[in-house]
Amino acid sequence: MKIALFVTCVNDTLFPQTGRAVVSLLERLGHEAVFPEAQTCCGQMHLNTGYPKQALPMVESFTRAFSGYEAVVAPSGSCAAMVREWHAKLAARQGRPGLARRAEELAPRVYELSELLVDVLGVTDVGASFPHRVTYHPTCHSLRMLKIGDRPLRLLRQVRGIDLVDLPDAAECCGFGGTFALKNSDVSAAMCADKVASVKATGAEVLCAADNSCLMHIGGSLSRQRSGVRVMHLAEILASTREGERA
Amino acid sequence: MTMPTYLGMPSFPEAARKAVADTRLRGNLAHATGTIRDRRAKAVAELDDWLELRESAKQIKDHTLAHLGHYLRLLEEKVTAAGGTVHWARDADEANALITRLVRETGETEVVKVKSMATQEIGLNEALAKAGIAAYETDLAELIVQLGHDRPSHILVPAIHKNRAEIREIFRREMPSAPEDLTDDPSALADAARLHLRERFLAAKVAVSGANFAIAETGTVLVVESEGNGRMCLTLPETLITVMGIEKVLPTVRDLEVFLQVLPRSSTAERMNPYTSAWTGVYEGDGPRNFHLVLLDNGRTRVRDDEIGRQALRCIRCSACLNVCPVYARAGGHAYGSPYPGPIGAILSPQLRGIGSEVDASLPFASSLCGACYEVCPVAIDIPEVLVHLRAEVVKKPVERMVMGAAGWALRSPVRLKAAQRAASAGRGFARRLRYPRAWADTRDLPVPPVQSFRAWWRNTHDDRT
């Protein structure tokens, strides 16, 4: 199957290893990954910070870049949720019915990584190997907007050698929230501190999630505290193989 | 549109900073909200048709709001026919002046109160005090707040920020009838409060209450509470003045079937509410002889005009959203600068009051948009959606507008995004040492930009495709 990768602007710019992991994972499963170079950003930061008009050109460029594809995958629950839950609504509210229609037509073909693997490609065992103690944080938008449920855990459970441990109060928000982390930095840091304490209590070496922006926040704090816990995107663990050729 | 006691509140982030540093407060809140949260989840899980109930509650409210004028006029007609008097108040000042006049006409200088959000919203106690009328709160938690010269910090549990040791101190200090050897045992505290309140109830000639629901087809008003103190207020005095936001009206008695299921399970995690008082006008020889119903607008009509914001008027004040909110649990209720704290307050206060003050302009941003509030809301208010909607209304600082404008410009075009990524990669060494913005870097390391963006890697490895 030919799958278009919406790598997201954050991954493209700061976490390219996640995009590379998605490509290598899909290729290993016998699919073709393509990267439409016209893509940029889903517009979430602008919408959620109160700039819906400025988000509209991104809805437009996203729709143009991906309309021709049968399936689009985003290694980010938050960006996939923005596209699926908001693009058409935003275009309609900004008086762009034509764009709203095109966005609505595209939305159901946009998947978060674990949705693509489990629901579309029908795999839970992706042949990965990762012999480490891992705990998984379900990010808010993947959980409550996309409702991806336990799909990431079902994928992780099939990984060879993994020691998957439950994260206490897993569904609690980590406190990132985009510009919330800056505008309400004290509350954000307090939420993060509690999340970090939960992560440390598991004794995990690796904290995994399906969103690098949340991981950037929790990981930034784990690293500041010299906790020794690494953060890794779900795609990177699923791309890991016994030969150690991490994408 | 005024909430007098909250004038001059600092912005949410500023008020929250103090609360976050108060470890005792955070402990009290985390313990209390965590307990209610788990119990609510169990109570809701018992019902197979919870989602259908939720959808019904939402639709009944939306229908009523769409025909609000009709149902309010019907309510007025029925209450009047049953011997009550209906008053209409456009805003807080009008309501306060009216209620003050009604109390004065009785010749009394004291009133007992059932806990009421609407009277807190208009600052009734303060208005009455100015007119020389003392208002005594009789809800246990509200009493604790009043005796402590404090403000409520939770819709359902106004004294949630206090633990029992602190409550004992307040009673010992402020309650003349409290025994010398009062302990912080919950039942001892409740006994002391009961003794104190009985005297108030037996002496009171006038009561002021709020209302949870009012039924248009019959003119019946309902108060839902857990202690029985409300029922004392509603039945013992000669005059009862009920203040009710206009969005509380329901079309028919049958609609209660839905709301008397979703409200207790969402708020106190009970299957059925302990004290549900319902009355229709006045009754010969039983209960108050005079009944006044004050229908309060105070910004609600304007909220109703906003297609996205109006869903906030579905709220039945259950406080489930507060109990699941990670921001509320850390910042506490006072930081919201309004009798309506938590997620619902963050969308209700700026809409009712307008986004004029510092605190109201900051409230739409007092959320990480995690969506836990929407998930538990029994009337399906999409709080994150309304927050995002209100964020667009807030006038932004010029610096922020500039940064967002520049980011938008770069993110609209792959060519410009690529140029920005090249600049970031070139500045890696510099970025590694960066300690700004401090709002981020004080507690978190910044990510170091990679040598190569994904885009550049793709070009090098897969250039023949796409």
Interface residues (C-beta under 8 A of the other chain):
Chain A: V7 C9 N11 D12 T13 L14 F15 P16 Q17 T18 G19 R20 V23 V34 F35 P36 E37 A38 Q39 T40 C41 G43 M45 H46 L47 N48 T49 G50 Y51 P52 Q54 A55 P57 M58 S61 C140 H141 R144 M145 A171 E172 C173 G175 F176 G177 G178 T179 F180 A181 L182 K183 N184 S185 D186 V187 S188 A189 A190 M191 C192 A193 M216 H217 G219 G220 S221 S223 R224
Chain B: F12 P13 A16 R17 V20 A21 R26 P326 V327 R330 A331 P364 F365 A366 S367 S368 L369 C370 G371 A372 Y374 E375 V388 R391 A392 E393 V394 K396 E400 M404 G405 A407 G408 L411 R412 S413 P414 L417 A420 Q421 A424 P437 A439 W440 D442 T443 R444 D445 L446 P447 P449 P450 Q452 S453 F454 R455 A456 W457 W458 H462 R465 T466
